[in-house]
Amino acid sequence: MDQIFGPGNSILAYVLVLAVYAGLFVSVSPRMDLGFRRSFWVLYVVWAFGIFIGNYLFYLMGIMSFLPWLNNFIHAFIWIGICLGFMYAASYKRPLWEQLVLFAIFSFVVKVTENKVLGTWEFGRFFFIEGNLAYIIGWSLVDALYPIGSAVVLMIASRFIQGLVVPKLNLTQST
């Protein structure tokens, strides 16, 4: 069961993590234009499956700690797929710098929560920078790139799927 839940973790611990996800989700006033729904689902599939598989591959490569399967699942499919997807749908028209800051801060809160509640995200370095805090901050900054990656994903997918919203990466002003 340690491979699924993590050592010493219970369903209650996961409920607490999901409550933090829910609080962050509600705090961004998630709303989605009808025209963005198809784009949301494309991003959901790409990010949720990609992150779920990527987290495990990064663990095998020795650059990430092991995320117990349930943690990896809720992190990829609920946090990244749903919560960050809605956050992007609500923020993609804002200046890119604001999006990057928002995604970095929210990702940091989630990783610290998962670290303190589930004991995950405990690796001792982020690439060549030593320390668990560097690891958590480093991966939070990687998550901050979600808006850039999403714009690229939607640009590529729009060649094959009709009706996608392809945001511009605007550095200074809303579009």
N, C-alpha and C positions, 0 to 999 in steps of 0.2 A: 504493500500500500504506500510505502514511502516514495516509490517512483511516481505514483499518481497524485497523492496529496502533498508530499514533502514530509520530512521527519517531524512528527509531533503536531502536524496541522490537522484541524478538524473542519467540518462543514461550517461551523460557526466562524472560523477565521476567514473562510472564503466569502461568507455572507458579509462580514465587515469590509473586506476589500471591494466587493460588489457595491456596498453602500457608498464607499468613497467614489467609485466610478459614477454612481447615480448622482451624487452631489455635484461632482464636476460637470457631468452631462447637463444637469438642470441649470447650473450657473452660467452656461454659455447661451441660455435661451435658445435651445435647438429648434430651428425652423428651417424648412427646406422649400425652396421654390419648386413648384410642380415640374418645371423644366429641368431641374437638376436631379430628379429621381433616377433616371437612367444612368447618369454619371456616378451617382452615389453607389449604385449596385455594381458598376464596373470597378470602382475603387474598392468596394467591400471585398469582392472576390480576389482581386489582385493583392491587396494588402493583407487580408486575414489569412489566406492560404500561404502567401509568400512569407509572412512573418512567422507563422506557425512552423513552417518547414525551416526557414532561415535560422530561427533561434536554436533549433536542434543541431543544424549543420554547424553553426558558429560554436556551439558547445563541443562538438566533435573535433573542430579545428583548434580548440583550446583558447578561443578569444572571448568566450562567454561562460558564465556558470550554468550549470544544469537548471532548467526550470522544470519542476515537477509537471507532469502532463496536464493536470487540471489547471495549474497556474498558466502554463503556456497556452492552453486552449482559451481560457477567459481573457488573457492578455491580448492574444491575437484576434479572436473572433468578437469579443465584446468591447474591449478597450480600443484597440486599433481599428477594427472593422466598423463597429457601430459608433462608438463615442467620438473618435477622431474623425470619422467620416461625416458625422453630423456637424462637428465643430468646423470642419472644412467647408461644408455646405453653407454654414452660417457666416463664415469669415472670408471666403475666397475673394470677395470684392474689396476687402480692406488692403491697405498697403502691405507689401510682403514683409517688411520688418516687423509689423505688428503681429502678423501671423506666426512668424518665426519665434518671437518672444512668447506668445500665447502657447504654442505647442511645446516649447521647451519647458516652461513653468509647469504646465499641466502634466507633462510626462515625468518631470522630476517628482512632483507630488505622488504620482502613481507608483513610481519605482521606490521611493522612500517608504510608502505605505506597504507595498509588497515585501520590501526588505524587513521592515519592523514587524509586520504581522505574520508573514509566511516564512521569513528567513531566507528569502531568495534575493537575487541581485547582490550576492555576497563576494563576488570575485575581487581579487586583490590589486587589480590594475586595469587601466583602460589603455590597451596597446602598450606603449612604453612609459606611461605615466602611472606611478605607483599609488596605491591607496584605493580603498573601497569607495570613498566619496568621489574620487576621480572617475571610477568605473560608473557610478550612478550618474554623475554629471555628464560624462562622455556619451553614454547611451541616450540620455535625455536630449542632448544636443543633436544626436543623430536623428532622433524622433522629431526634432524641430524642423528637419528638412522635409517632413511630410507634405507641406504645401508645394514645394518645388517638385518633388517626386510625383505628386498627384497631377500637377499640370502636365508633366511629361507623359505620364501614363495616359491621360485623357487625350493629349495631342496625338499619340500613337494610335490609341483605340479608335479615335474619331475617323481614322482612315478606313476602318472596317465596320463601325457601328454608327448608324445614323442617329442624330438627335442628341449628341453629347454636348455638354457645355464645356468649352475649352478655355479656362481662365488664362488671362495674361499675367505674367509675373511682373506686377507693377511695384516698383520700389518705394514710391513716395505718396501716391494718392489713390483714393478709391476710384474704381471704374464704374 
